[in-house]
Amino acid sequence: MENKLNYKRTFFIGLAFMSLSAFWTFYDQAVPVMLESIFGLETTLTNTIMAIDNVLALFMLPIFGALSDKTTTPFGRRTPYIVLGTVSAVVCFWGMALGLQLESFWLYFVMLFLTLVAMSTYRSPAVALMPDLTPRQHRSKANAIINLMGVVGGAFSLVAVMLLVKSGKDDEGATTYANQNFWPVFIAIGGFMLVAIAIFFVTVRERKLLRELTEQGVLTDRDTAEEDEKPAGAGKGAKLPKPVLRSLIFILLAVAFWYIAYNGITTNLSRYCQYILGKDLSASSAYVLVTMVLSTIAFLPLGILSSRMGRKKMILCGVALMGVCVAAASFITKNTPDIVLYLLFAGVGVGWAAINVNSYPMVVEISSNGDIGRYTGYYYTFSMAAQVVTPLLTGLLIDKRFFNLGYGVLFPYAAVFMVLAFVCMLAVRHGDAKPQKKASLLENFDTPDD
């Protein structure tokens, strides 16, 4: 029996998630700019394309998660999906760079779509591998390590964009990316993903590890373990009392609203900086990096505060902080000092962390009278659906062919949905709890995979 978490093994397992995070961070930051600045797409069409990944996720993630459950190969259940998915994604990712070089929109778009499909084939297997190879009592700590590795992957992409993506100025002094060489950043991020997966493949012998851990009694039968994890008295298909159901509905609506706000910002931020602030991808990447770093640092103190204040109060504080910061950001201009921008994005990061640490556990708390798996599905359905809706909605508001509000609507839009989220959380009467103090400092970084 393993009395301590195997940190080395967990690190190598986390390389798969690190490669995923590297791509998705680049995708949110750079792809919208490329679609508009290089190929001249209107905002609505750009944002529609940006929603494709979330549409694919709605059906591909559960499909490939289930497929990997049933897969049997000499390399294990999850490893083939992770390795083949990553290699395929990187090849198509570099095909996107070729489309940029040739200024061929259709080549770029086809390669982008194939990249998104390839990424979707291995996200669920990559997330599932850690529980497969980690004893139940160590999974919280292991997930914290993997989350931190995801931050490293995202930070690598942001720094790569800051250093390798160059912009120019057109005749009117506006930021442009025409005639710029994007190959260096594509090679850097694709190479990072391949190196991470190569190390993963060499070090994580999934089938061998699973057999050894099972023989040593470290892991029990997976189905038995899942049954053991169900709370006492959990009844399959049990109906929630009406007041509890009402709380569940309001918290799921709050989840949708704050994801609409947050994802609306992340999808459009790089173009907001370009068109409203006159800044390039390096600047917007720096703001996202500040948000990411502050959010990660905040997990520790917020976890401690949540154990004293309760989850609902902490979520309300997070929603309020994030709402105030995005509302204040509505008034920034080209002349606003950078320090103000960094402070606002830092506040968004802290607020988002306060929400993230506590929202999913509240849904799980409510599900104590029913099926945890089913209510987890509700949580991710609402969050993913919100991320499908918000690029389309912001595109319609911004695009001159529709509402023609321009990119200046971005932060007021986010503020409105944060207010709606706050109102919904006030109506939640169940699922609140003061979480137990974490067994270790590291476990404060154990948050849901969004």
C-alpha positions in Angstrom: 0.0 0.0 0.0 1.3 3.4 -1.0 1.2 5.6 2.1 2.4 8.7 0.2 1.6 10.1 -3.3 4.2 9.1 -5.9 5.1 12.6 -7.0 7.4 11.5 -9.8 4.7 9.3 -11.4 2.1 12.0 -11.0 4.4 14.5 -12.7 4.8 12.3 -15.7 1.1 11.6 -16.0 0.5 15.3 -15.8 2.5 16.0 -19.0 -0.5 15.0 -21.1 -2.6 17.7 -19.4 0.2 20.2 -19.7 0.3 19.7 -23.5 -3.5 20.2 -23.6 -3.3 23.5 -21.7 -0.5 24.8 -23.9 -2.7 24.5 -27.0 -5.9 25.8 -25.6 -4.2 28.9 -24.2 -2.7 29.7 -27.6 -6.1 28.9 -29.3 -8.0 31.5 -27.2 -5.4 34.2 -27.5 -4.0 33.9 -31.1 -6.6 32.2 -33.3 -9.2 35.0 -33.2 -6.6 37.6 -34.2 -5.4 35.5 -37.1 -9.0 35.0 -38.4 -9.7 38.7 -38.4 -6.3 40.3 -39.0 -4.9 37.8 -41.6 -8.1 36.6 -43.3 -10.4 39.6 -42.7 -13.3 37.7 -41.2 -16.1 39.5 -39.6 -16.4 39.2 -35.8 -19.6 37.0 -35.9 -18.0 34.5 -38.2 -14.7 34.5 -36.2 -16.6 33.9 -32.9 -18.7 31.2 -34.5 -15.5 29.4 -35.5 -14.2 29.9 -31.9 -17.3 28.1 -30.6 -16.6 25.0 -32.6 -14.3 23.5 -30.0 -17.0 23.7 -27.3 -19.6 22.2 -29.7 -17.2 19.3 -30.4 -16.5 18.9 -26.6 -20.2 18.5 -25.8 -20.3 15.1 -27.6 -16.7 14.1 -28.3 -15.5 14.2 -24.7 -18.0 11.7 -23.3 -17.7 9.5 -26.4 -13.9 9.2 -26.2 -13.9 8.9 -22.5 -16.2 5.9 -22.8 -14.2 4.5 -25.7 -11.0 4.6 -23.7 -12.8 2.9 -20.8 -13.3 -0.1 -23.1 -10.0 0.0 -25.0 -7.4 -2.8 -24.5 -4.0 -2.4 -26.0 -0.4 -3.4 -25.1 0.1 0.3 -24.1 -3.0 0.5 -21.9 -6.4 2.1 -22.3 -5.6 5.8 -22.3 -2.1 6.0 -23.7 -3.0 5.3 -27.4 -5.5 8.1 -27.4 -3.1 10.5 -25.7 -0.1 9.8 -27.9 -1.9 9.5 -31.3 -4.2 12.4 -30.4 -1.3 14.7 -29.6 0.8 13.8 -32.7 -2.2 14.2 -35.0 -3.1 17.5 -33.3 0.5 18.9 -33.7 0.7 17.9 -37.4 -2.6 19.6 -38.1 -1.5 22.6 -35.9 1.5 23.0 -38.1 -0.8 22.8 -41.1 -2.5 25.9 -39.8 0.8 27.7 -39.9 1.2 26.6 -43.6 -2.3 28.0 -44.3 -1.2 31.3 -42.8 2.0 31.4 -44.8 0.1 30.7 -48.1 -2.7 33.0 -47.0 -5.2 30.2 -47.7 -8.2 30.5 -45.5 -9.6 27.2 -46.4 -6.4 25.3 -45.7 -6.1 27.1 -42.4 -9.7 26.4 -41.5 -9.6 22.7 -42.4 -6.4 22.3 -40.4 -7.9 24.2 -37.5 -11.0 22.0 -37.5 -8.9 18.8 -37.7 -6.7 20.1 -34.8 -9.8 20.6 -32.7 -11.1 17.2 -33.5 -7.7 15.6 -32.6 -7.5 17.6 -29.3 -11.0 16.4 -28.4 -10.1 12.7 -28.8 -7.6 12.7 -26.0 -8.8 15.3 -23.4 -11.0 12.8 -21.5 -8.5 10.0 -21.6 -5.8 12.4 -20.4 -7.9 13.5 -17.4 -9.0 9.9 -16.6 -5.5 8.5 -16.5 -4.6 10.0 -13.1 -7.5 8.4 -11.2 -6.6 5.1 -13.0 -3.1 5.1 -11.6 -3.5 6.9 -8.3 -5.0 5.5 -5.0 -8.2 7.1 -4.0 -6.8 8.8 -0.9 -4.1 10.6 -2.9 -6.2 11.8 -5.9 -6.9 15.3 -4.5 -3.2 16.0 -4.1 -2.4 14.4 -7.5 -5.1 16.5 -9.2 -3.6 19.6 -7.6 -0.2 18.8 -9.2 -1.8 18.2 -12.6 -3.6 21.5 -12.3 -0.4 23.3 -11.6 1.2 21.6 -14.6 -1.7 22.9 -16.7 -0.8 26.4 -15.5 2.8 25.8 -16.6 1.6 24.7 -20.1 -0.6 27.7 -20.4 2.2 30.1 -19.2 4.6 28.6 -21.7 2.2 29.4 -24.6 1.6 33.0 -23.3 5.3 33.6 -23.0 5.9 32.1 -26.5 3.3 34.4 -28.0 4.8 37.4 -26.2 8.3 36.7 -27.5 7.6 35.2 -30.9 4.6 36.9 -32.4 5.5 40.2 -33.9 3.0 42.9 -35.0 3.3 46.0 -37.2 1.4 49.2 -37.8 -0.7 50.1 -40.9 -0.8 53.5 -42.6 -3.3 54.7 -39.9 -1.1 53.5 -37.0 -3.4 50.6 -36.1 -1.9 47.2 -35.0 -1.6 44.7 -37.8 -0.2 41.2 -38.3 -0.1 41.3 -42.1 3.2 39.8 -43.6 4.3 38.5 -40.2 6.0 35.2 -39.7 4.0 32.9 -37.4 6.1 29.8 -37.9 8.3 30.3 -34.8 5.4 30.3 -32.3 3.7 27.4 -34.0 7.0 25.4 -33.9 7.6 26.3 -30.3 4.2 25.3 -29.0 3.9 22.2 -31.2 7.4 21.2 -30.2 6.6 21.7 -26.5 3.5 19.4 -26.9 5.5 16.7 -28.7 8.4 16.8 -26.2 5.9 16.5 -23.3 4.1 13.6 -24.8 7.4 11.8 -25.8 8.5 12.0 -22.2 5.1 10.8 -21.1 5.2 7.8 -23.4 8.7 6.8 -22.3 8.0 7.1 -18.6 4.3 6.2 -18.1 4.0 2.5 -18.9 0.2 2.5 -18.2 -0.6 -1.2 -18.6 2.5 -2.3 -16.6 1.9 0.3 -13.9 -1.8 -0.7 -13.5 -0.9 -4.4 -13.2 1.8 -3.7 -10.7 -0.3 -1.4 -8.5 -3.2 -3.8 -8.6 -1.0 -6.7 -7.6 0.5 -4.7 -4.7 -3.0 -3.9 -3.5 -2.5 -0.2 -4.1 -5.4 0.0 -6.4 -8.7 -1.9 -6.0 -11.0 -2.9 -8.8 -12.2 0.2 -10.6 -15.9 -0.6 -10.4 -15.7 -1.4 -6.7 -13.8 1.8 -6.0 -16.4 3.8 -7.7 -19.1 2.2 -5.6 -17.1 2.9 -2.5 -16.9 6.6 -3.4 -20.7 7.0 -3.4 -22.0 8.7 -0.2 -24.0 6.7 2.2 -27.6 6.7 1.3 -27.1 7.9 -2.2 -30.0 6.5 -4.2 -29.8 6.1 -8.0 -32.4 8.2 -9.6 -33.6 9.7 -6.2 -35.6 12.9 -6.6 -34.5 16.1 -4.9 -37.0 17.9 -2.7 -38.4 21.0 -4.4 -36.5 23.5 -2.3 -33.2 21.7 -3.0 -34.1 21.4 -6.7 -34.7 25.1 -6.7 -31.2 25.7 -5.3 -29.7 23.4 -7.8 -31.4 25.2 -10.7 -30.2 28.6 -9.4 -26.6 27.5 -8.9 -26.5 25.9 -12.4 -27.8 29.2 -13.8 -25.1 31.0 -11.9 -22.5 28.7 -13.4 -23.8 29.4 -16.9 -23.8 33.2 -16.3 -20.3 33.4 -14.9 -18.9 31.2 -17.7 -20.7 33.4 -20.3 -19.0 36.4 -18.7 -15.5 34.9 -18.3 -15.4 33.1 -21.7 -16.7 36.1 -23.4 -13.7 38.0 -22.2 -11.1 35.3 -23.0 -12.5 34.8 -26.5 -12.4 38.4 -27.4 -9.6 39.9 -25.3 -6.8 39.8 -27.8 -9.0 41.7 -30.4 -10.2 44.1 -27.7 -6.6 45.0 -27.0 -5.9 45.4 -30.7 -8.9 47.5 -31.7 -9.7 49.4 -28.5 -6.3 49.8 -26.7 -4.1 49.7 -29.8 -2.0 46.9 -28.2 -0.8 43.6 -29.7 -0.9 40.0 -28.7 2.1 40.4 -26.4 0.1 42.8 -24.3 -3.1 40.7 -24.1 -1.0 37.6 -23.4 0.6 39.5 -20.5 -2.8 40.4 -19.1 -3.9 36.7 -19.3 -0.7 35.6 -17.7 -1.3 37.9 -14.8 -4.9 36.5 -14.4 -3.6 32.9 -14.6 -0.8 33.4 -12.1 -2.9 35.4 -9.6 -5.7 32.9 -9.9 -3.3 30.0 -9.1 -1.6 31.8 -6.2 -5.1 32.7 -4.8 -6.2 29.0 -4.5 -4.3 28.6 -1.3 -5.6 31.5 0.8 -9.1 31.1 -0.7 -9.2 27.5 0.3 -8.4 28.5 3.8 -11.0 31.3 3.8 -13.6 29.0 2.4 -13.2 26.7 5.3 -14.1 29.6 7.6 -16.7 31.5 5.6 -18.5 28.7 3.7 -18.7 28.1 0.0 -21.6 30.3 -0.8 -20.2 33.5 0.8 -16.8 32.9 -0.9 -18.5 32.5 -4.3 -20.5 35.7 -3.7 -17.3 37.5 -2.8 -15.6 36.1 -6.0 -18.5 37.1 -8.2 -18.6 40.6 -6.7 -14.9 41.1 -7.1 -14.8 39.9 -10.6 -18.0 41.9 -11.4 -16.4 45.1 -10.0 -13.2 44.6 -12.0 -14.9 44.0 -15.3 -17.3 46.9 -14.7 -14.3 49.1 -14.0 -12.5 47.8 -17.1 -15.4 49.2 -19.1 -13.9 52.7 -18.6 -10.3 51.9 -19.6 -8.8 53.7 -22.7 -5.6 53.8 -24.6 -4.3 56.2 -22.1 -5.0 54.1 -19.0 -1.7 53.2 -17.2 -0.7 49.6 -17.6 -0.5 49.2 -13.8 -4.3 49.8 -13.6 -4.9 47.1 -16.3 -2.7 44.6 -14.5 -4.5 45.3 -11.2 -7.9 44.8 -12.8 -6.9 41.5 -14.5 -5.3 40.4 -11.2 -8.7 41.0 -9.5 -10.5 39.0 -12.2 -8.1 36.1 -11.6 -8.6 36.2 -7.8 -12.4 36.4 -8.2 -12.4 33.5 -10.7 -10.4 31.4 -8.3 -12.9 32.0 -5.5 -15.7 30.9 -7.8 -13.8 27.9 -9.2 -12.7 26.5 -5.8 -16.3 26.3 -4.5 -18.8 26.0 -7.3 -18.5 22.3 -8.3 -18.3 21.1 -4.6 -21.6 22.9 -3.9 -23.3 21.0 -6.7 -21.8 17.7 -5.3 -23.1 18.7 -1.9 -26.6 19.1 -3.3 -26.3 15.7 -5.0 -26.0 13.8 -1.7 -29.6 12.7 -2.2 -29.1 11.4 -5.7 -26.3 10.5 -8.2 -23.1 12.4 -8.0 -22.3 11.4 -11.6 -25.6 12.8 -12.9 -25.2 16.1 -11.1 -21.6 16.4 -12.2 -23.0 16.0 -15.7 -25.4 18.9 -15.1 -22.5 21.1 -13.9 -20.4 20.5 -17.0 -23.4 20.7 -19.4 -24.2 24.2 -18.1 -20.6 25.4 -18.1 -19.9 24.0 -21.6 -23.2 25.2 -23.1 -22.3 28.7 -21.8 -19.0 28.5 -23.6 -20.8 27.6 -26.8 -23.3 30.5 -26.5 -21.0 33.4 -25.4 -18.8 33.6 -28.5 -21.9 33.7 -30.7 -23.6 36.3 -28.6 -20.6 38.6 -28.3 -20.1 38.2 -32.0 -23.6 39.5 -32.7 -23.2 42.4 -30.3 -19.8 43.5 -31.7 -20.3 42.9 -35.4 -21.1 45.9 -37.5 -23.5 43.9 -39.6 -25.7 43.2 -36.5 -25.8 45.3 -33.3 -22.6 47.2 -34.2 -21.7 47.9 -30.6 -18.0 47.3 -31.2 -15.5 45.7 -28.9 -16.2 48.3 -26.3 -19.2 46.3 -25.3 -17.0 43.4 -24.0 -16.6 44.4 -20.4 -20.1 45.9 -19.8 -21.4 42.6 -21.3 -19.3 40.6 -18.8 -20.4 42.8 -15.9 -24.1 42.3 -16.7 -23.7 38.5 -16.6 -21.8 38.7 -13.4 -24.6 40.6 -11.8 -27.0 37.9 -13.0 -24.7 35.3 -11.5 -24.7 37.1 -8.2 -28.5 37.4 -8.1 -28.8 33.6 -8.8 -26.3 32.8 -6.0 -28.3 34.8 -3.5 -31.3 32.6 -4.3 -29.3 29.4 -3.5 -30.3 28.0 -0.1 -28.7 24.5 -0.2 -25.4 23.0 -0.8 -23.4 25.4 1.3 -20.8 24.0 3.7 -17.6 25.0 5.3 -15.1 22.6 3.6 -12.8 20.7 5.8 -9.3 22.1 6.1 -7.1 20.5 3.4 -4.7 17.7 4.5 -1.8 19.5 2.8 -1.2 22.9 1.3 -0.9 21.3 -2.1 -4.5 20.1 -2.1 -5.7 23.7 -2.2 -4.9 23.6 -5.9 -7.3 20.7 -6.5 -10.0 22.3 -8.6 -12.4 21.1 -11.3 -11.1 20.7 -14.8 -12.9 23.4 -16.9 
